[in-house]
Amino acid sequence: MARQNVFLDLGFPKHEAAVMLMRCDLAQEIRQWLKKRHLSQAAGADILGISAPRINEIVKNRVEKVSVDYLLGLCAKAGISVTVKLAA
């Protein structure tokens, strides 16, 4: 069964909705990484080599402001394993 995509319900075109959902999933992994390690946003930003405002965008799920590539890079820096599953 296919996973629901709220961005489709909000009227995004299918391709944009898929990218937005992927951004949300990656941002969620970064938020969980911060939480599991009991890191503040400032500490997480230092570890990842980014600014505090940038990590705040991720924590607040403002995913339209960051690219999938950028989020993948942050996951790699944090040691978060990412797997992409393709489906028709």
C-alpha positions in Angstrom: 0.0 0.0 0.0 1.4 3.4 -1.0 2.2 5.9 1.7 -0.1 9.0 1.9 1.5 12.3 0.9 0.0 15.3 2.5 1.6 17.6 -0.1 -0.6 16.0 -2.8 -3.6 16.9 -0.6 -2.4 20.4 -0.4 -2.4 20.7 -4.2 1.3 20.3 -5.0 2.1 18.7 -8.3 3.0 15.0 -7.9 6.8 15.5 -8.5 7.0 18.5 -6.1 5.0 16.6 -3.5 7.4 13.6 -3.7 10.4 15.9 -3.1 8.7 17.8 -0.2 7.9 14.5 1.5 11.5 13.3 1.1 12.7 16.6 2.6 10.4 16.1 5.5 11.6 12.5 6.0 15.3 13.6 6.0 14.6 16.5 8.3 12.8 14.1 10.7 15.9 11.9 10.8 18.1 14.9 11.7 15.6 16.0 14.4 15.7 12.5 15.9 19.5 12.5 15.7 19.5 15.7 17.8 17.0 14.3 20.3 18.8 10.9 20.7 22.1 12.6 21.4 20.5 15.3 23.7 22.0 18.0 21.5 20.8 21.6 21.5 20.3 23.2 18.1 23.6 25.1 18.6 25.5 22.0 19.4 24.0 20.1 16.5 24.8 23.0 14.2 28.5 23.0 15.4 28.8 19.3 14.8 27.3 19.5 11.3 29.2 22.7 10.4 26.2 24.8 9.7 24.7 27.9 11.3 22.2 27.9 14.1 19.5 29.5 12.0 19.9 26.8 9.3 19.5 24.0 11.9 16.4 25.9 13.2 14.9 25.7 9.8 15.3 22.0 9.8 14.0 21.6 13.4 11.0 23.8 12.5 10.4 21.6 9.4 10.8 24.5 7.0 11.9 22.1 4.4 11.1 24.3 1.4 14.2 26.3 2.4 16.7 23.4 2.1 17.4 21.0 -0.8 17.4 17.2 -0.7 21.1 17.2 -1.5 21.8 19.5 1.4 19.8 17.3 3.8 21.5 14.2 2.5 24.9 15.8 3.2 23.9 16.6 6.7 22.7 13.1 7.3 26.1 11.8 6.1 27.9 14.2 8.5 25.7 12.9 11.3 26.3 9.3 10.5 22.6 8.8 9.5 22.3 6.0 7.0 19.9 6.9 4.2 18.3 4.3 1.8 16.2 5.3 -1.2 13.6 2.9 -2.3 12.2 3.3 -5.8 8.7 2.2 -6.7 6.7 2.4 -9.8 
